[in-house]
Amino acid sequence: QMIAMRYGSVPLVRAVGGLHDTVTDSETGFVFVDQKVKSFNDTIRRALKLYPYHSRWMNLQKGGMEQDFSWANSAQKYLDLYKKLIE
C-alpha cells in the first residue's frame, strides 16, 4: 500500500499491522476493522460515494502521496524515542 499511495492510489485496507499504521481512514485511504464481508462492502460503498467528488478524492490521493515512509524518517522517529527514554 505504501508504494501504491506514493503513486496516487487510494488504498482500502483492513486495520491490521502495518496497514493500520500507514493508512488513516478518510485522510489517506479507507480502513475497515471487522473481518466481515459487511464491513468490507460498507467500506467499498464509502469509497464509491466519495469518488465522484474529485476535489475530495484528490485530497485523499495527495494525503497518501505526501506520506514519508523513508528509512531516514523511520530512523529519526526511533532516535527521538530513544532520546526521550534516556532523559
PDB file of N, CA, C and O in Angstrom:
ATOM      1  N   GLN A   1       0.816  -1.192   0.000  1.00  0.00           N
ATOM      2  CA  GLN A   1       0.000   0.000   0.000  1.00  0.00           C
ATOM      3  C   GLN A   1       0.861   1.257   0.000  1.00  0.00           C
ATOM      4  O   GLN A   1       0.440   2.283  -0.534  1.00  0.00           O
ATOM      5  N   MET A   2       2.049   1.204   0.582  1.00  0.00           N
ATOM      6  CA  MET A   2       2.894   2.400   0.623  1.00  0.00           C
ATOM      7  C   MET A   2       3.338   2.811  -0.779  1.00  0.00           C
ATOM      8  O   MET A   2       3.343   3.997  -1.107  1.00  0.00           O
ATOM      9  N   ILE A   3       3.705   1.849  -1.594  1.00  0.00           N
ATOM     10  CA  ILE A   3       4.107   2.170  -2.968  1.00  0.00           C
ATOM     11  C   ILE A   3       2.902   2.662  -3.756  1.00  0.00           C
ATOM     12  O   ILE A   3       3.006   3.626  -4.515  1.00  0.00           O
ATOM     13  N   ALA A   4       1.768   2.012  -3.583  1.00  0.00           N
ATOM     14  CA  ALA A   4       0.550   2.431  -4.282  1.00  0.00           C
ATOM     15  C   ALA A   4       0.174   3.860  -3.908  1.00  0.00           C
ATOM     16  O   ALA A   4      -0.193   4.655  -4.773  1.00  0.00           O
ATOM     17  N   MET A   5       0.265   4.189  -2.615  1.00  0.00           N
ATOM     18  CA  MET A   5      -0.071   5.536  -2.158  1.00  0.00           C
ATOM     19  C   MET A   5       0.876   6.562  -2.763  1.00  0.00           C
ATOM     20  O   MET A   5       0.467   7.673  -3.100  1.00  0.00           O
ATOM     21  N   ARG A   6       2.128   6.188  -2.896  1.00  0.00           N
ATOM     22  CA  ARG A   6       3.132   7.096  -3.454  1.00  0.00           C
ATOM     23  C   ARG A   6       2.758   7.551  -4.866  1.00  0.00           C
ATOM     24  O   ARG A   6       3.095   8.658  -5.285  1.00  0.00           O
ATOM     25  N   TYR A   7       2.063   6.685  -5.584  1.00  0.00           N
ATOM     26  CA  TYR A   7       1.676   6.980  -6.961  1.00  0.00           C
ATOM     27  C   TYR A   7       0.225   7.426  -7.104  1.00  0.00           C
ATOM     28  O   TYR A   7      -0.290   7.514  -8.218  1.00  0.00           O
ATOM     29  N   GLY A   8      -0.438   7.709  -5.976  1.00  0.00           N
ATOM     30  CA  GLY A   8      -1.776   8.280  -6.026  1.00  0.00           C
ATOM     31  C   GLY A   8      -2.928   7.307  -5.920  1.00  0.00           C
ATOM     32  O   GLY A   8      -4.086   7.711  -6.038  1.00  0.00           O
ATOM     33  N   SER A   9      -2.642   6.039  -5.700  1.00  0.00           N
ATOM     34  CA  SER A   9      -3.734   5.086  -5.485  1.00  0.00           C
ATOM     35  C   SER A   9      -4.293   5.280  -4.084  1.00  0.00           C
ATOM     36  O   SER A   9      -3.553   5.569  -3.144  1.00  0.00           O
ATOM     37  N   VAL A  10      -5.583   5.122  -3.955  1.00  0.00           N
ATOM     38  CA  VAL A  10      -6.238   5.263  -2.651  1.00  0.00           C
ATOM     39  C   VAL A  10      -6.502   3.856  -2.119  1.00  0.00           C
ATOM     40  O   VAL A  10      -7.326   3.132  -2.677  1.00  0.00           O
ATOM     41  N   PRO A  11      -5.811   3.460  -1.045  1.00  0.00           N
ATOM     42  CA  PRO A  11      -5.959   2.095  -0.546  1.00  0.00           C
ATOM     43  C   PRO A  11      -7.235   1.885   0.261  1.00  0.00           C
ATOM     44  O   PRO A  11      -7.750   2.800   0.904  1.00  0.00           O
ATOM     45  N   LEU A  12      -7.715   0.672   0.207  1.00  0.00           N
ATOM     46  CA  LEU A  12      -8.823   0.209   1.024  1.00  0.00           C
ATOM     47  C   LEU A  12      -8.272  -0.984   1.788  1.00  0.00           C
ATOM     48  O   LEU A  12      -7.997  -2.026   1.192  1.00  0.00           O
ATOM     49  N   VAL A  13      -8.105  -0.845   3.113  1.00  0.00           N
ATOM     50  CA  VAL A  13      -7.388  -1.856   3.888  1.00  0.00           C
ATOM     51  C   VAL A  13      -8.136  -2.235   5.158  1.00  0.00           C
ATOM     52  O   VAL A  13      -8.975  -1.486   5.659  1.00  0.00           O
ATOM     53  N   ARG A  14      -7.810  -3.410   5.659  1.00  0.00           N
ATOM     54  CA  ARG A  14      -8.305  -3.822   6.970  1.00  0.00           C
ATOM     55  C   ARG A  14      -7.298  -3.340   8.015  1.00  0.00           C
ATOM     56  O   ARG A  14      -6.089  -3.367   7.782  1.00  0.00           O
ATOM     57  N   ALA A  15      -7.803  -2.903   9.155  1.00  0.00           N
ATOM     58  CA  ALA A  15      -6.962  -2.312  10.199  1.00  0.00           C
ATOM     59  C   ALA A  15      -6.153  -3.378  10.936  1.00  0.00           C
ATOM     60  O   ALA A  15      -6.490  -3.760  12.057  1.00  0.00           O
ATOM     61  N   VAL A  16      -5.098  -3.846  10.305  1.00  0.00           N
ATOM     62  CA  VAL A  16      -4.194  -4.814  10.927  1.00  0.00           C
ATOM     63  C   VAL A  16      -2.753  -4.409  10.636  1.00  0.00           C
ATOM     64  O   VAL A  16      -2.459  -3.849   9.580  1.00  0.00           O
ATOM     65  N   GLY A  17      -1.867  -4.692  11.568  1.00  0.00           N
ATOM     66  CA  GLY A  17      -0.433  -4.493  11.383  1.00  0.00           C
ATOM     67  C   GLY A  17      -0.030  -3.183  10.753  1.00  0.00           C
ATOM     68  O   GLY A  17      -0.507  -2.115  11.136  1.00  0.00           O
ATOM     69  N   GLY A  18       0.851  -3.278   9.784  1.00  0.00           N
ATOM     70  CA  GLY A  18       1.379  -2.098   9.113  1.00  0.00           C
ATOM     71  C   GLY A  18       0.344  -1.340   8.309  1.00  0.00           C
ATOM     72  O   GLY A  18       0.494  -0.140   8.082  1.00  0.00           O
ATOM     73  N   LEU A  19      -0.699  -2.021   7.877  1.00  0.00           N
ATOM     74  CA  LEU A  19      -1.758  -1.326   7.136  1.00  0.00           C
ATOM     75  C   LEU A  19      -2.414  -0.284   8.029  1.00  0.00           C
ATOM     76  O   LEU A  19      -2.687   0.838   7.602  1.00  0.00           O
ATOM     77  N   HIS A  20      -2.662  -0.671   9.269  1.00  0.00           N
ATOM     78  CA  HIS A  20      -3.283   0.241  10.231  1.00  0.00           C
ATOM     79  C   HIS A  20      -2.357   1.418  10.554  1.00  0.00           C
ATOM     80  O   HIS A  20      -2.820   2.528  10.817  1.00  0.00           O
ATOM     81  N   ASP A  21      -1.057   1.165  10.531  1.00  0.00           N
ATOM     82  CA  ASP A  21      -0.075   2.207  10.846  1.00  0.00           C
ATOM     83  C   ASP A  21       0.136   3.200   9.711  1.00  0.00           C
ATOM     84  O   ASP A  21       0.553   4.332   9.956  1.00  0.00           O
ATOM     85  N   THR A  22      -0.141   2.801   8.488  1.00  0.00           N
ATOM     86  CA  THR A  22       0.203   3.654   7.351  1.00  0.00           C
ATOM     87  C   THR A  22      -0.985   4.281   6.638  1.00  0.00           C
ATOM     88  O   THR A  22      -0.812   5.241   5.887  1.00  0.00           O
ATOM     89  N   VAL A  23      -2.187   3.759   6.858  1.00  0.00           N
ATOM     90  CA  VAL A  23      -3.379   4.305   6.200  1.00  0.00           C
ATOM     91  C   VAL A  23      -4.302   4.888   7.258  1.00  0.00           C
ATOM     92  O   VAL A  23      -4.701   4.194   8.194  1.00  0.00           O
ATOM     93  N   THR A  24      -4.644   6.169   7.108  1.00  0.00           N
ATOM     94  CA  THR A  24      -5.560   6.844   8.025  1.00  0.00           C
ATOM     95  C   THR A  24      -6.907   6.985   7.335  1.00  0.00           C
ATOM     96  O   THR A  24      -7.010   7.558   6.251  1.00  0.00           O
ATOM     97  N   ASP A  25      -7.938   6.453   7.983  1.00  0.00           N
ATOM     98  CA  ASP A  25      -9.268   6.445   7.383  1.00  0.00           C
ATOM     99  C   ASP A  25      -9.730   7.849   7.029  1.00  0.00           C
ATOM    100  O   ASP A  25      -9.667   8.766   7.848  1.00  0.00           O
ATOM    101  N   SER A  26     -10.190   7.998   5.813  1.00  0.00           N
ATOM    102  CA  SER A  26     -10.733   9.250   5.258  1.00  0.00           C
ATOM    103  C   SER A  26      -9.695  10.354   5.091  1.00  0.00           C
ATOM    104  O   SER A  26     -10.048  11.480   4.739  1.00  0.00           O
ATOM    105  N   GLU A  27      -8.422  10.052   5.339  1.00  0.00           N
ATOM    106  CA  GLU A  27      -7.358  11.031   5.116  1.00  0.00           C
ATOM    107  C   GLU A  27      -6.388  10.563   4.035  1.00  0.00           C
ATOM    108  O   GLU A  27      -5.984  11.333   3.164  1.00  0.00           O
ATOM    109  N   THR A  28      -6.024   9.284   4.111  1.00  0.00           N
ATOM    110  CA  THR A  28      -5.101   8.739   3.113  1.00  0.00           C
ATOM    111  C   THR A  28      -5.656   7.489   2.447  1.00  0.00           C
ATOM    112  O   THR A  28      -5.009   6.913   1.572  1.00  0.00           O
ATOM    113  N   GLY A  29      -6.837   7.069   2.850  1.00  0.00           N
ATOM    114  CA  GLY A  29      -7.456   5.876   2.290  1.00  0.00           C
ATOM    115  C   GLY A  29      -8.702   5.513   3.064  1.00  0.00           C
ATOM    116  O   GLY A  29      -9.288   6.346   3.756  1.00  0.00           O
ATOM    117  N   PHE A  30      -9.098   4.262   2.939  1.00  0.00           N
ATOM    118  CA  PHE A  30     -10.288   3.766   3.626  1.00  0.00           C
ATOM    119  C   PHE A  30      -9.900   2.547   4.447  1.00  0.00           C
ATOM    120  O   PHE A  30      -9.220   1.645   3.958  1.00  0.00           O
ATOM    121  N   VAL A  31     -10.340   2.530   5.704  1.00  0.00           N
ATOM    122  CA  VAL A  31      -9.972   1.460   6.626  1.00  0.00           C
ATOM    123  C   VAL A  31     -11.240   0.820   7.185  1.00  0.00           C
ATOM    124  O   VAL A  31     -12.185   1.517   7.555  1.00  0.00           O
ATOM    125  N   PHE A  32     -11.252  -0.512   7.243  1.00  0.00           N
ATOM    126  CA  PHE A  32     -12.339  -1.207   7.936  1.00  0.00           C
ATOM    127  C   PHE A  32     -11.731  -2.101   9.002  1.00  0.00           C
ATOM    128  O   PHE A  32     -10.602  -2.572   8.862  1.00  0.00           O
ATOM    129  N   VAL A  33     -12.498  -2.336  10.084  1.00  0.00           N
ATOM    130  CA  VAL A  33     -11.965  -3.033  11.248  1.00  0.00           C
ATOM    131  C   VAL A  33     -12.367  -4.506  11.272  1.00  0.00           C
ATOM    132  O   VAL A  33     -11.518  -5.387  11.401  1.00  0.00           O
ATOM    133  N   ASP A  34     -13.649  -4.761  11.150  1.00  0.00           N
ATOM    134  CA  ASP A  34     -14.150  -6.128  11.284  1.00  0.00           C
ATOM    135  C   ASP A  34     -13.726  -7.019  10.126  1.00  0.00           C
ATOM    136  O   ASP A  34     -13.623  -6.579   8.981  1.00  0.00           O
ATOM    137  N   GLN A  35     -13.487  -8.263  10.449  1.00  0.00           N
ATOM    138  CA  GLN A  35     -13.127  -9.242   9.424  1.00  0.00           C
ATOM    139  C   GLN A  35     -14.409  -9.888   8.891  1.00  0.00           C
ATOM    140  O   GLN A  35     -14.572 -11.108   8.906  1.00  0.00           O
ATOM    141  N   LYS A  36     -15.305  -9.025   8.422  1.00  0.00           N
ATOM    142  CA  LYS A  36     -16.596  -9.490   7.922  1.00  0.00           C
ATOM    143  C   LYS A  36     -16.853  -8.884   6.554  1.00  0.00           C
ATOM    144  O   LYS A  36     -16.408  -7.775   6.257  1.00  0.00           O
ATOM    145  N   VAL A  37     -17.571  -9.617   5.733  1.00  0.00           N
ATOM    146  CA  VAL A  37     -17.881  -9.152   4.385  1.00  0.00           C
ATOM    147  C   VAL A  37     -18.640  -7.836   4.437  1.00  0.00           C
ATOM    148  O   VAL A  37     -18.403  -6.957   3.609  1.00  0.00           O
ATOM    149  N   LYS A  38     -19.554  -7.685   5.399  1.00  0.00           N
ATOM    150  CA  LYS A  38     -20.344  -6.455   5.500  1.00  0.00           C
ATOM    151  C   LYS A  38     -19.451  -5.237   5.718  1.00  0.00           C
ATOM    152  O   LYS A  38     -19.669  -4.199   5.093  1.00  0.00           O
ATOM    153  N   SER A  39     -18.468  -5.341   6.576  1.00  0.00           N
ATOM    154  CA  SER A  39     -17.541  -4.225   6.819  1.00  0.00           C
ATOM    155  C   SER A  39     -16.780  -3.863   5.552  1.00  0.00           C
ATOM    156  O   SER A  39     -16.622  -2.688   5.222  1.00  0.00           O
ATOM    157  N   PHE A  40     -16.318  -4.875   4.855  1.00  0.00           N
ATOM    158  CA  PHE A  40     -15.601  -4.659   3.598  1.00  0.00           C
ATOM    159  C   PHE A  40     -16.511  -3.981   2.572  1.00  0.00           C
ATOM    160  O   PHE A  40     -16.118  -3.004   1.934  1.00  0.00           O
ATOM    161  N   ASN A  41     -17.725  -4.504   2.422  1.00  0.00           N
ATOM    162  CA  ASN A  41     -18.679  -3.917   1.473  1.00  0.00           C
ATOM    163  C   ASN A  41     -19.037  -2.481   1.836  1.00  0.00           C
ATOM    164  O   ASN A  41     -19.125  -1.621   0.960  1.00  0.00           O
ATOM    165  N   ASP A  42     -19.244  -2.220   3.125  1.00  0.00           N
ATOM    166  CA  ASP A  42     -19.564  -0.855   3.565  1.00  0.00           C
ATOM    167  C   ASP A  42     -18.428   0.108   3.226  1.00  0.00           C
ATOM    168  O   ASP A  42     -18.669   1.252   2.841  1.00  0.00           O
ATOM    169  N   THR A  43     -17.209  -0.356   3.370  1.00  0.00           N
ATOM    170  CA  THR A  43     -16.053   0.491   3.078  1.00  0.00           C
ATOM    171  C   THR A  43     -15.930   0.742   1.577  1.00  0.00           C
ATOM    172  O   THR A  43     -15.590   1.848   1.155  1.00  0.00           O
ATOM    173  N   ILE A  44     -16.201  -0.265   0.788  1.00  0.00           N
ATOM    174  CA  ILE A  44     -16.214  -0.066  -0.669  1.00  0.00           C
ATOM    175  C   ILE A  44     -17.282   0.962  -1.041  1.00  0.00           C
ATOM    176  O   ILE A  44     -17.045   1.830  -1.881  1.00  0.00           O
ATOM    177  N   ARG A  45     -18.444   0.864  -0.423  1.00  0.00           N
ATOM    178  CA  ARG A  45     -19.519   1.824  -0.713  1.00  0.00           C
ATOM    179  C   ARG A  45     -19.104   3.246  -0.335  1.00  0.00           C
ATOM    180  O   ARG A  45     -19.396   4.195  -1.062  1.00  0.00           O
ATOM    181  N   ARG A  46     -18.422   3.391   0.805  1.00  0.00           N
ATOM    182  CA  ARG A  46     -17.941   4.728   1.209  1.00  0.00           C
ATOM    183  C   ARG A  46     -16.987   5.289   0.165  1.00  0.00           C
ATOM    184  O   ARG A  46     -17.059   6.466  -0.187  1.00  0.00           O
ATOM    185  N   ALA A  47     -16.098   4.444  -0.322  1.00  0.00           N
ATOM    186  CA  ALA A  47     -15.141   4.888  -1.343  1.00  0.00           C
ATOM    187  C   ALA A  47     -15.868   5.276  -2.631  1.00  0.00           C
ATOM    188  O   ALA A  47     -15.554   6.300  -3.238  1.00  0.00           O
ATOM    189  N   LEU A  48     -16.822   4.474  -3.040  1.00  0.00           N
ATOM    190  CA  LEU A  48     -17.559   4.761  -4.273  1.00  0.00           C
ATOM    191  C   LEU A  48     -18.400   6.029  -4.162  1.00  0.00           C
ATOM    192  O   LEU A  48     -18.587   6.742  -5.148  1.00  0.00           O
ATOM    193  N   LYS A  49     -18.908   6.310  -2.962  1.00  0.00           N
ATOM    194  CA  LYS A  49     -19.683   7.548  -2.766  1.00  0.00           C
ATOM    195  C   LYS A  49     -18.789   8.777  -2.871  1.00  0.00           C
ATOM    196  O   LYS A  49     -19.220   9.825  -3.353  1.00  0.00           O
ATOM    197  N   LEU A  50     -17.556   8.650  -2.422  1.00  0.00           N
ATOM    198  CA  LEU A  50     -16.641   9.790  -2.437  1.00  0.00           C
ATOM    199  C   LEU A  50     -16.004  10.014  -3.809  1.00  0.00           C
ATOM    200  O   LEU A  50     -15.680  11.147  -4.166  1.00  0.00           O
ATOM    201  N   TYR A  51     -15.828   8.957  -4.564  1.00  0.00           N
ATOM    202  CA  TYR A  51     -15.100   9.034  -5.836  1.00  0.00           C
ATOM    203  C   TYR A  51     -15.595  10.125  -6.791  1.00  0.00           C
ATOM    204  O   TYR A  51     -14.761  10.783  -7.413  1.00  0.00           O
ATOM    205  N   PRO A  52     -16.904  10.352  -6.941  1.00  0.00           N
ATOM    206  CA  PRO A  52     -17.360  11.405  -7.874  1.00  0.00           C
ATOM    207  C   PRO A  52     -16.985  12.827  -7.448  1.00  0.00           C
ATOM    208  O   PRO A  52     -17.004  13.742  -8.271  1.00  0.00           O
ATOM    209  N   TYR A  53     -16.649  13.016  -6.185  1.00  0.00           N
ATOM    210  CA  TYR A  53     -16.262  14.339  -5.686  1.00  0.00           C
ATOM    211  C   TYR A  53     -14.755  14.491  -5.882  1.00  0.00           C
ATOM    212  O   TYR A  53     -13.964  14.200  -4.985  1.00  0.00           O
ATOM    213  N   HIS A  54     -14.378  14.949  -7.064  1.00  0.00           N
ATOM    214  CA  HIS A  54     -12.974  14.927  -7.492  1.00  0.00           C
ATOM    215  C   HIS A  54     -12.030  15.664  -6.550  1.00  0.00           C
ATOM    216  O   HIS A  54     -10.926  15.182  -6.294  1.00  0.00           O
ATOM    217  N   SER A  55     -12.430  16.808  -6.032  1.00  0.00           N
ATOM    218  CA  SER A  55     -11.509  17.546  -5.156  1.00  0.00           C
ATOM    219  C   SER A  55     -11.280  16.788  -3.851  1.00  0.00           C
ATOM    220  O   SER A  55     -10.160  16.770  -3.341  1.00  0.00           O
ATOM    221  N   ARG A  56     -12.308  16.170  -3.311  1.00  0.00           N
ATOM    222  CA  ARG A  56     -12.141  15.393  -2.076  1.00  0.00           C
ATOM    223  C   ARG A  56     -11.314  14.132  -2.340  1.00  0.00           C
ATOM    224  O   ARG A  56     -10.485  13.737  -1.520  1.00  0.00           O
ATOM    225  N   TRP A  57     -11.556  13.506  -3.501  1.00  0.00           N
ATOM    226  CA  TRP A  57     -10.787  12.309  -3.858  1.00  0.00           C
ATOM    227  C   TRP A  57      -9.313  12.668  -4.042  1.00  0.00           C
ATOM    228  O   TRP A  57      -8.424  11.939  -3.603  1.00  0.00           O
ATOM    229  N   MET A  58      -9.072  13.804  -4.697  1.00  0.00           N
ATOM    230  CA  MET A  58      -7.687  14.244  -4.893  1.00  0.00           C
ATOM    231  C   MET A  58      -7.009  14.543  -3.561  1.00  0.00           C
ATOM    232  O   MET A  58      -5.804  14.328  -3.424  1.00  0.00           O
ATOM    233  N   ASN A  59      -7.763  15.037  -2.572  1.00  0.00           N
ATOM    234  CA  ASN A  59      -7.186  15.258  -1.242  1.00  0.00           C
ATOM    235  C   ASN A  59      -6.724  13.943  -0.629  1.00  0.00           C
ATOM    236  O   ASN A  59      -5.673  13.891   0.010  1.00  0.00           O
ATOM    237  N   LEU A  60      -7.506  12.873  -0.820  1.00  0.00           N
ATOM    238  CA  LEU A  60      -7.081  11.553  -0.349  1.00  0.00           C
ATOM    239  C   LEU A  60      -5.796  11.123  -1.052  1.00  0.00           C
ATOM    240  O   LEU A  60      -4.864  10.630  -0.418  1.00  0.00           O
ATOM    241  N   GLN A  61      -5.760  11.316  -2.364  1.00  0.00           N
ATOM    242  CA  GLN A  61      -4.569  10.941  -3.125  1.00  0.00           C
ATOM    243  C   GLN A  61      -3.348  11.726  -2.649  1.00  0.00           C
ATOM    244  O   GLN A  61      -2.284  11.154  -2.416  1.00  0.00           O
ATOM    245  N   LYS A  62      -3.510  13.028  -2.509  1.00  0.00           N
ATOM    246  CA  LYS A  62      -2.391  13.869  -2.060  1.00  0.00           C
ATOM    247  C   LYS A  62      -1.941  13.480  -0.662  1.00  0.00           C
ATOM    248  O   LYS A  62      -0.745  13.434  -0.374  1.00  0.00           O
ATOM    249  N   GLY A  63      -2.919  13.198   0.216  1.00  0.00           N
ATOM    250  CA  GLY A  63      -2.573  12.776   1.575  1.00  0.00           C
ATOM    251  C   GLY A  63      -1.669  11.558   1.572  1.00  0.00           C
ATOM    252  O   GLY A  63      -0.700  11.496   2.328  1.00  0.00           O
ATOM    253  N   GLY A  64      -1.983  10.596   0.730  1.00  0.00           N
ATOM    254  CA  GLY A  64      -1.148   9.399   0.626  1.00  0.00           C
ATOM    255  C   GLY A  64       0.195   9.679  -0.005  1.00  0.00           C
ATOM    256  O   GLY A  64       1.218   9.154   0.434  1.00  0.00           O
ATOM    257  N   MET A  65       0.194  10.513  -1.041  1.00  0.00           N
ATOM    258  CA  MET A  65       1.437  10.811  -1.757  1.00  0.00           C
ATOM    259  C   MET A  65       2.412  11.619  -0.904  1.00  0.00           C
ATOM    260  O   MET A  65       3.622  11.560  -1.120  1.00  0.00           O
ATOM    261  N   GLU A  66       1.895  12.364   0.053  1.00  0.00           N
ATOM    262  CA  GLU A  66       2.753  13.207   0.891  1.00  0.00           C
ATOM    263  C   GLU A  66       3.325  12.467   2.097  1.00  0.00           C
ATOM    264  O   GLU A  66       4.126  13.036   2.839  1.00  0.00           O
ATOM    265  N   GLN A  67       2.934  11.219   2.304  1.00  0.00           N
ATOM    266  CA  GLN A  67       3.459  10.449   3.425  1.00  0.00           C
ATOM    267  C   GLN A  67       4.941  10.162   3.209  1.00  0.00           C
ATOM    268  O   GLN A  67       5.383   9.908   2.089  1.00  0.00           O
ATOM    269  N   ASP A  68       5.692  10.207   4.293  1.00  0.00           N
ATOM    270  CA  ASP A  68       7.127   9.923   4.216  1.00  0.00           C
ATOM    271  C   ASP A  68       7.409   8.589   4.898  1.00  0.00           C
ATOM    272  O   ASP A  68       7.476   8.519   6.125  1.00  0.00           O
ATOM    273  N   PHE A  69       7.571   7.543   4.116  1.00  0.00           N
ATOM    274  CA  PHE A  69       7.859   6.216   4.644  1.00  0.00           C
ATOM    275  C   PHE A  69       9.327   5.847   4.464  1.00  0.00           C
ATOM    276  O   PHE A  69       9.680   4.668   4.463  1.00  0.00           O
ATOM    277  N   SER A  70      10.181   6.854   4.312  1.00  0.00           N
ATOM    278  CA  SER A  70      11.602   6.597   4.071  1.00  0.00           C
ATOM    279  C   SER A  70      12.279   6.036   5.318  1.00  0.00           C
ATOM    280  O   SER A  70      11.800   6.207   6.439  1.00  0.00           O
ATOM    281  N   TRP A  71      13.404   5.365   5.093  1.00  0.00           N
ATOM    282  CA  TRP A  71      14.183   4.848   6.216  1.00  0.00           C
ATOM    283  C   TRP A  71      14.722   5.991   7.066  1.00  0.00           C
ATOM    284  O   TRP A  71      14.828   5.859   8.286  1.00  0.00           O
ATOM    285  N   ALA A  72      15.058   7.096   6.442  1.00  0.00           N
ATOM    286  CA  ALA A  72      15.570   8.246   7.198  1.00  0.00           C
ATOM    287  C   ALA A  72      14.514   8.741   8.177  1.00  0.00           C
ATOM    288  O   ALA A  72      14.830   9.051   9.326  1.00  0.00           O
ATOM    289  N   ASN A  73      13.282   8.815   7.739  1.00  0.00           N
ATOM    290  CA  ASN A  73      12.196   9.263   8.612  1.00  0.00           C
ATOM    291  C   ASN A  73      11.955   8.259   9.740  1.00  0.00           C
ATOM    292  O   ASN A  73      11.793   8.649  10.896  1.00  0.00           O
ATOM    293  N   SER A  74      11.932   6.975   9.407  1.00  0.00           N
ATOM    294  CA  SER A  74      11.738   5.936  10.426  1.00  0.00           C
ATOM    295  C   SER A  74      12.871   5.947  11.443  1.00  0.00           C
ATOM    296  O   SER A  74      12.629   5.848  12.646  1.00  0.00           O
ATOM    297  N   ALA A  75      14.099   6.065  10.968  1.00  0.00           N
ATOM    298  CA  ALA A  75      15.256   6.093  11.863  1.00  0.00           C
ATOM    299  C   ALA A  75      15.193   7.300  12.792  1.00  0.00           C
ATOM    300  O   ALA A  75      15.520   7.192  13.974  1.00  0.00           O
ATOM    301  N   GLN A  76      14.777   8.441  12.269  1.00  0.00           N
ATOM    302  CA  GLN A  76      14.665   9.644  13.094  1.00  0.00           C
ATOM    303  C   GLN A  76      13.620   9.461  14.188  1.00  0.00           C
ATOM    304  O   GLN A  76      13.824   9.915  15.314  1.00  0.00           O
ATOM    305  N   LYS A  77      12.523   8.816  13.881  1.00  0.00           N
ATOM    306  CA  LYS A  77      11.480   8.562  14.888  1.00  0.00           C
ATOM    307  C   LYS A  77      12.014   7.667  15.999  1.00  0.00           C
ATOM    308  O   LYS A  77      11.746   7.911  17.176  1.00  0.00           O
ATOM    309  N   TYR A  78      12.777   6.622  15.629  1.00  0.00           N
ATOM    310  CA  TYR A  78      13.380   5.753  16.637  1.00  0.00           C
ATOM    311  C   TYR A  78      14.391   6.524  17.476  1.00  0.00           C
ATOM    312  O   TYR A  78      14.422   6.380  18.698  1.00  0.00           O
ATOM    313  N   LEU A  79      15.208   7.331  16.836  1.00  0.00           N
ATOM    314  CA  LEU A  79      16.202   8.118  17.550  1.00  0.00           C
ATOM    315  C   LEU A  79      15.529   9.063  18.545  1.00  0.00           C
ATOM    316  O   LEU A  79      15.969   9.181  19.689  1.00  0.00           O
ATOM    317  N   ASP A  80      14.466   9.733  18.110  1.00  0.00           N
ATOM    318  CA  ASP A  80      13.721  10.625  19.001  1.00  0.00           C
ATOM    319  C   ASP A  80      13.143   9.863  20.187  1.00  0.00           C
ATOM    320  O   ASP A  80      13.175  10.352  21.317  1.00  0.00           O
ATOM    321  N   LEU A  81      12.619   8.675  19.936  1.00  0.00           N
ATOM    322  CA  LEU A  81      12.057   7.859  21.009  1.00  0.00           C
ATOM    323  C   LEU A  81      13.142   7.439  21.996  1.00  0.00           C
ATOM    324  O   LEU A  81      12.943   7.542  23.207  1.00  0.00           O
ATOM    325  N   TYR A  82      14.281   6.970  21.502  1.00  0.00           N
ATOM    326  CA  TYR A  82      15.376   6.553  22.376  1.00  0.00           C
ATOM    327  C   TYR A  82      15.886   7.717  23.219  1.00  0.00           C
ATOM    328  O   TYR A  82      16.176   7.546  24.403  1.00  0.00           O
ATOM    329  N   LYS A  83      15.994   8.895  22.619  1.00  0.00           N
ATOM    330  CA  LYS A  83      16.440  10.073  23.369  1.00  0.00           C
ATOM    331  C   LYS A  83      15.457  10.408  24.478  1.00  0.00           C
ATOM    332  O   LYS A  83      15.853  10.767  25.587  1.00  0.00           O
ATOM    333  N   LYS A  84      14.184  10.289  24.173  1.00  0.00           N
ATOM    334  CA  LYS A  84      13.145  10.578  25.161  1.00  0.00           C
ATOM    335  C   LYS A  84      13.215   9.588  26.329  1.00  0.00           C
ATOM    336  O   LYS A  84      13.003   9.965  27.481  1.00  0.00           O
ATOM    337  N   LEU A  85      13.513   8.324  26.023  1.00  0.00           N
ATOM    338  CA  LEU A  85      13.581   7.290  27.051  1.00  0.00           C
ATOM    339  C   LEU A  85      14.758   7.474  28.000  1.00  0.00           C
ATOM    340  O   LEU A  85      14.657   7.114  29.173  1.00  0.00           O
ATOM    341  N   ILE A  86      15.867   8.022  27.525  1.00  0.00           N
ATOM    342  CA  ILE A  86      17.035   8.166  28.394  1.00  0.00           C
ATOM    343  C   ILE A  86      17.066   9.501  29.132  1.00  0.00           C
ATOM    344  O   ILE A  86      17.951   9.733  29.957  1.00  0.00           O
ATOM    345  N   GLU A  87      16.123  10.365  28.846  1.00  0.00           N
ATOM    346  CA  GLU A  87      16.093  11.664  29.552  1.00  0.00           C
ATOM    347  C   GLU A  87      15.642  11.494  30.985  1.00  0.00           C
ATOM    348  O   GLU A  87      15.557  12.474  31.726  1.00  0.00           O
TER     349      GLU A  87
END
